[in-house]
């Protein structure tokens, strides 16, 4: 900004600012038109926002995996979406078995916990295998090399699952868990003309709980501080006696565990599991991480929720087809990259560093 | 037996030979200094001792036990700790957390707490700023933190890399007097300095490094009396 004020007028900057202004005007115009038109009631926006928070929680959990790894290794683990898929896929077999044996019906809480634990474990195993085989040998290679490897690993995992389990869609069984008379997993309730699914609240709360746990781990524990030390300066961290490889492994494991948990939560309301299910959420979560400022843990959380909410409410708010939600999500990414490349929280951080 | 014994180490950066057979020893309780011009290999020597750079030839031993070839985090466990050149404190961690990282391998909570109190006694300004993040400290305070952090490992030998760099003369005096206190309390020190005058005044023995080789060694008085040293490093004659 400062440069723009003092230096000669930069044509590119002018054009970009003009485009920004046009987009802003368009958004404001559509927003006002929709709200004045009064086509949709409060209940529409409320139910969209509730869904957006759940979806945003999922994005945030996956985004944390991108951001944690980026913070330590300055590498985008493009196979992270497949880590999410892998855990969800493996856990499907567990929850399907529970369903067949009747355990899911007789003891749903325990069954879900076991399913989530399975997904987390499977995701962690996949991520650690990937780190050991594909990424560690390339630690000192130019940054483009591990990036390309990650894309290869992503395709490898997708096609490995396809080869092992076929292309058919697996469907998570319907689950019901009654708490105080409310079916918090499978229920749909009509409240004043608005359909409310408690599962969205459950997913949102679980996501927030996991994020709080991660935050405490990173901020308060010795291992978390060691992670931050390694993120800042690997050689000096080693001089403290910190085993950098172990911290890297731990970072991959943490990100994968969050992705695995997110996968089961996602499948509880989205039901369908396929070998390609990791791609779109993965790339959305990456978008969320960039929105928040990649490498920044609170940024990933914020970016995830922001993207979830934006995707679910913006199409209606702007009077657009809801099919355009992906256009909105990636449009946001482009806008952030143009106008604020460091992300929402990125600049605050860099100022603190200076 | 010397506390630290470095024998004929050759270290490389890529194909550039940075150390061409450096040998030195530091005895228990001593302050030994390694002086030399920019690029002479002083920091490389320290980083090779610490395990950040692997020597292609030569051995390094601590109390008779060979430590060369160990990765850096295991060298610390044997009792070598370094306050690196340029301080390299963790700017986003609080002062308290930086010190805690210094004691990363220790499990004795009471010992860590009392050592931290000792660091705050040596450097009262760190105590005042214990909850500030490292990046907000002044250069002098960062140097104090780097030394305090290295002390938190309770090292057998403390390696100091240019503690005077970029500091005002008064602060340099202060840091060096604290280095002497630390030594008097029983910590053996290997000090790398460009400020040869300061370094020779606190060290008992000195090595002069030039283009990756030791060209002169002796007591500080002998080295300070050498006409070449006077001309090149002390700015006299």
Interface residues (C-beta under 8 A of the other chain):
Chain A: X222 X225 X226 X228 X229 X232 X233 X235 X236 X237 X238 X239 X240 X241 X242 X243 X244 X352 X353 X354
Chain B: X50 X51 X52 X71 X72 X73 X76 X77 X81 X82 X84 X88 X90 X91 X92 X93 X97 X100 X101 X102 X104 X105 X133 X135 X149 X153
